[in-house]
């Protein structure tokens, strides 16, 4: 996996990613980084109370349309789940949340995926090692071990990244306390948060979705590596897959429901606008008199893509094993 320059470059990228996050943090409530008095500046308590007032305003609205009614119901759930109406120290979780799902992290993980998996089989074709593998007794295990790597490696890399960020954030902001409080406390605008999640629940939910994205990218990286004969073809196919969903959003004659799904689950937006999707309310649409939650439909679609990737790789394996 970590061969010569590619392996070294991957490790350097991961090191740069992990260390660079020391300097990346959200604008903490009540913290004026410029150390200047600005008229619009509010304290941590005022910011929290402002969010509460926003939720109360929505919870008391008429809710005449489905979207407004859903937001009203969700806002009531959030308000009912609040244990303390005063501000609590959640600086650790707010910074950790910001770093754990930062677009720069996702982009670097994408680059690492391309480096590792887009060449996982094409390198063997170029060096003619593939013929030795395909004629060996363990060819089935060898091919499926590469598929397993496409799932395991992204998971290990992301888990390692989270552990490093947890330690760095701990050193900068102290112990991770109050994680059992509502996640609305770590969001600048909690209105669209889908449920009355606690901080723990919200972060673990988003970690799960991020792992689904990264492992899916790894699987399709392996798929295109097996499908092609050189690195250029493999990388090109992989990026076509990445951009395909975004291109689909430009086809205006598609049903609005389909366009809505592609606008949420295309990998360009998932990479750069992940926080606008994961754990957030996106509305509902009707199909055959069924009212479906858009976020849930999108998550189901992402799982289907993951499964399709797995079966596609197995199909390619059978092609090589029986030729």
PAVO-48626 format. One record per residue (C-alpha): x, z, y; residue in one letter. Coordinates in steps of 0.05 Angstrom, whole numbers, m for minus. Example, Ala and Ser with C-alpha at 12.3 -4.5 7.8 and 13.67 -1.06 7.14 Angstrom:
# PAVO-48626
ATOM      px      pz      py  type
ATOM     246     156     m90     a
ATOM     273     143     m21     s
# end
This chain:
# PAVO-48626
ATOM      px      pz      py  type
ATOM       0       0       0     x
ATOM      53      20      50     x
ATOM     101     m38      43     x
ATOM     160     m49      89     x
ATOM     143     m63     161     x
ATOM      67     m61     153     x
ATOM      70      10     124     x
ATOM     116      34     179     x
ATOM      73       2     233     x
ATOM      11      35     204     x
ATOM      44     104     205     x
ATOM      67      93     277     x
ATOM      m3      73     298     x
ATOM     m33     134     265     x
ATOM      19     179     298     x
ATOM       6     149     367     x
ATOM     m69     156     357     x
ATOM     m65     229     336     x
ATOM     m17     250     392     x
ATOM     m50     209     448     x
ATOM    m114     249     440     x
ATOM     m78     309     469     x
ATOM     m89     276     537     x
ATOM    m160     253     524     x
ATOM    m218     300     537     x
ATOM    m289     297     567     x
ATOM    m305     321     636     x
ATOM    m319     394     619     x
ATOM    m378     425     653     x
ATOM    m357     464     713     x
ATOM    m285     440     712     x
ATOM    m259     403     772     x
ATOM    m197     367     748     x
ATOM    m182     340     818     x
ATOM    m181     412     844     x
ATOM    m220     388     904     x
ATOM    m287     414     928     x
ATOM    m339     360     920     x
ATOM    m410     368     945     x
ATOM    m442     346     881     x
ATOM    m403     394     837     x
ATOM    m444     443     795     x
ATOM    m425     502     753     x
ATOM    m429     506     677     x
ATOM    m493     548     681     x
ATOM    m525     498     730     x
ATOM    m508     439     685     x
ATOM    m538     473     624     x
ATOM    m601     493     664     x
ATOM    m606     422     689     x
ATOM    m608     397     617     x
ATOM    m661     448     600     x
ATOM    m704     427     659     x
ATOM    m699     355     637     x
ATOM    m723     372     567     x
ATOM    m780     415     595     x
ATOM    m801     359     641     x
ATOM    m805     309     584     x
ATOM    m839     360     538     x
ATOM    m895     368     590     x
ATOM    m904     294     602     x
ATOM    m967     256     582     x
ATOM    m934     216     526     x
ATOM    m983     158     532     x
ATOM    m939     108     495     x
ATOM    m904     117     427     x
ATOM    m834     122     456     x
ATOM    m854     175     508     x
ATOM    m895     213     457     x
ATOM    m836     215     408     x
ATOM    m789     239     463     x
ATOM    m840     292     481     x
ATOM    m843     317     409     x
ATOM    m768     316     401     x
ATOM    m758     353     467     x
ATOM    m806     407     444     x
ATOM    m767     415     379     x
ATOM    m702     422     418     x
ATOM    m731     474     466     x
ATOM    m761     514     408     x
ATOM    m694     515     372     x
ATOM    m655     543     431     x
ATOM    m632     614     414     x
ATOM    m602     632     481     x
ATOM    m625     605     549     x
ATOM    m559     623     582     x
ATOM    m494     583     578     x
ATOM    m447     597     520     x
ATOM    m374     576     513     x
ATOM    m374     510     473     x
ATOM    m312     479     504     x
ATOM    m277     472     437     x
ATOM    m335     434     405     x
ATOM    m346     390     465     x
ATOM    m273     367     467     x
ATOM    m269     361     391     x
ATOM    m333     320     389     x
ATOM    m305     274     444     x
ATOM    m240     263     406     x
ATOM    m270     257     336     x
ATOM    m312     196     355     x
ATOM    m273     165     412     x
ATOM    m275      88     414     x
ATOM    m199      86     417     x
ATOM    m196     122     351     x
ATOM    m245      73     318     x
ATOM    m208      13     346     x
ATOM    m141      38     319     x
ATOM    m173      52     251     x
ATOM    m198     m19     251     x
ATOM    m128     m45     265     x
ATOM    m100      m2     209     x
ATOM    m154     m28     162     x
ATOM    m134    m100     177     x
ATOM     m61     m85     166     x
ATOM     m71     m49      99     x
ATOM    m129     m84      66     x
ATOM    m127    m155      91     x
ATOM     m61    m163      55     x
ATOM     m74    m120      m6     x
ATOM     m79    m180     m52     x
ATOM     m54    m239     m11     x
ATOM      16    m209     m12     x
ATOM      14    m211     m88     x
ATOM      m9    m284     m87     x
ATOM      49    m303     m42     x
ATOM      99    m266     m86     x
ATOM      66    m293    m150     x
ATOM      56    m222    m175     x
ATOM     m18    m237    m182     x
ATOM      m6    m278    m245     x
ATOM      29    m219    m277     x
ATOM     m28    m173    m259     x
ATOM     m82    m220    m285     x
ATOM     m47    m228    m352     x
ATOM     m32    m155    m363     x
ATOM     m73    m108    m406     x
ATOM     m89     m63    m347     x
ATOM    m113    m119    m301     x
ATOM    m183     m88    m297     x
ATOM    m156     m21    m275     x
ATOM    m108     m52    m226     x
ATOM    m162     m92    m190     x
ATOM    m211     m35    m187     x
ATOM    m157      13    m163     x
ATOM    m150     m32    m102     x
ATOM    m224     m27     m90     x
ATOM    m220      48     m97     x
ATOM    m164      49     m45     x
ATOM    m210      14       5     x
ATOM    m255      75       2     x
ATOM    m205     131      m8     x
ATOM    m152     110      44     x
ATOM    m200     105     105     x
ATOM    m231     171      84     x
ATOM    m163     205      79     x
ATOM    m138     176     144     x
ATOM    m200     196     182     x
ATOM    m201     265     151     x
ATOM    m128     274     168     x
ATOM    m142     252     239     x
ATOM    m199     303     245     x
ATOM    m155     359     219     x
ATOM    m100     341     269     x
ATOM    m151     340     326     x
ATOM    m181     405     303     x
ATOM    m113     439     306     x
ATOM     m95     407     374     x
ATOM    m162     427     404     x
ATOM    m155     498     376     x
ATOM     m86     505     409     x
ATOM    m114     480     475     x
ATOM    m182     514     478     x
ATOM    m181     572     429     x
ATOM    m225     588     370     x
ATOM    m285     543     353     x
ATOM    m341     591     369     x
ATOM    m417     581     378     x
ATOM    m420     521     331     x
ATOM    m488     546     306     x
ATOM    m519     534     374     x
ATOM    m556     471     393     x
ATOM    m517     406     398     x
ATOM    m551     391     465     x
ATOM    m499     438     495     x
ATOM    m442     389     481     x
ATOM    m478     328     507     x
ATOM    m481     306     580     x
ATOM    m551     277     568     x
ATOM    m586     310     508     x
ATOM    m653     275     519     x
ATOM    m642     220     466     x
ATOM    m613     265     412     x
ATOM    m656     250     352     x
ATOM    m668     320     326     x
ATOM    m656     393     345     x
ATOM    m588     392     311     x
ATOM    m539     449     315     x
ATOM    m468     431     336     x
ATOM    m445     437     263     x
ATOM    m501     391     238     x
ATOM    m491     340     293     x
ATOM    m416     334     283     x
ATOM    m421     331     207     x
ATOM    m476     278     212     x
ATOM    m433     235     256     x
ATOM    m372     245     212     x
ATOM    m413     220     153     x
ATOM    m435     158     191     x
ATOM    m364     144     215     x
ATOM    m338     149     143     x
ATOM    m392      99     122     x
ATOM    m368      50     176     x
ATOM    m294      58     160     x
ATOM    m302      52      85     x
ATOM    m347      m8      93     x
ATOM    m293     m42     135     x
ATOM    m241     m25      82     x
ATOM    m284     m55      26     x
ATOM    m295    m120      63     x
ATOM    m221    m122      81     x
ATOM    m207    m121       6     x
ATOM    m262    m172      m7     x
ATOM    m233    m224      41     x
ATOM    m163    m210      15     x
ATOM    m186    m228     m56     x
ATOM    m227    m287     m31     x
ATOM    m170    m321       6     x
ATOM     m99    m342      m9     x
ATOM     m60    m320      53     x
ATOM     m60    m267     107     x
ATOM     m86    m313     162     x
ATOM    m147    m333     122     x
ATOM    m160    m262     101     x
ATOM    m155    m234     171     x
ATOM    m197    m290     200     x
ATOM    m252    m279     149     x
ATOM    m251    m204     163     x
ATOM    m259    m214     238     x
ATOM    m315    m265     228     x
ATOM    m351    m210     189     x
ATOM    m338    m160     246     x
ATOM    m365    m207     299     x
ATOM    m422    m237     258     x
ATOM    m473    m182     275     x
ATOM    m457    m188     349     x
ATOM    m467    m263     346     x
ATOM    m534    m253     312     x
ATOM    m559    m215     373     x
ATOM    m551    m279     414     x
ATOM    m600    m318     370     x
ATOM    m662    m306     413     x
ATOM    m711    m340     365     x
ATOM    m701    m285     314     x
ATOM    m757    m233     309     x
ATOM    m749    m177     360     x
ATOM    m745    m126     303     x
ATOM    m686    m163     272     x
ATOM    m651    m169     340     x
ATOM    m662     m94     351     x
ATOM    m628     m77     285     x
ATOM    m569    m123     297     x
ATOM    m560     m96     367     x
ATOM    m550     m27     337     x
ATOM    m511     m40     272     x
ATOM    m464     m97     291     x
ATOM    m393     m71     282     x
ATOM    m371     m87     353     x
ATOM    m422     m39     382     x
ATOM    m411      11     327     x
ATOM    m337      13     343     x
ATOM    m342      17     419     x
ATOM    m411      49     428     x
ATOM    m415      94     367     x
ATOM    m440     155     407     x
ATOM    m500     116     433     x
ATOM    m524     104     361     x
ATOM    m504     161     315     x
ATOM    m555     218     317     x
ATOM    m593     186     374     x
ATOM    m666     165     380     x
ATOM    m674      90     389     x
ATOM    m750      83     385     x
ATOM    m796      56     331     x
ATOM    m825     m11     310     x
ATOM    m882     m31     265     x
ATOM    m879     m74     202     x
ATOM    m941     m84     160     x
ATOM    m976     m26     196     x
ATOM    m917      19     181     x
ATOM    m884      55     239     x
ATOM    m809      57     224     x
ATOM    m755      96     260     x
ATOM    m703      46     284     x
ATOM    m644      92     274     x
ATOM    m664     107     202     x
ATOM    m675      33     188     x
ATOM    m606      17     217     x
ATOM    m573      71     174     x
ATOM    m608      43     112     x
ATOM    m583     m26     131     x
ATOM    m512       0     137     x
ATOM    m516      31      68     x
ATOM    m542     m35      40     x
ATOM    m482     m71      71     x
ATOM    m436     m20      39     x
ATOM    m468     m32     m30     x
ATOM    m466    m107     m20     x
ATOM    m391    m102      m5     x
ATOM    m379     m63     m70     x
ATOM    m418    m112    m113     x
ATOM    m385    m172     m78     x
ATOM    m316    m145     m95     x
ATOM    m336    m133    m167     x
ATOM    m362    m205    m170     x
ATOM    m296    m231    m145     x
ATOM    m260    m188    m196     x
ATOM    m300    m219    m253     x
ATOM    m281    m288    m227     x
ATOM    m207    m271    m232     x
ATOM    m212    m233    m298     x
ATOM    m248    m290    m334     x
ATOM    m210    m350    m306     x
# end
